[in-house]
């Protein structure tokens, strides 16, 4: 992990076209601005983690539905 100290108004460059600006520093936190191409996804970590949890849950539900469909199909085949 790279640790940097920056003051209000200073910037950090990431790669070729991502810039992070320090907008304001207060006792309660730091406001940053991120200038990046539109195709670069920028999410707060807690939002990203929540999306991942929801994706896992959706995949579990889909698999459960597939398992139920397979069971119904097998039961239908046994009756014929």
Long-range contacts (C-beta under 8 A, 24 or more apart in sequence): none
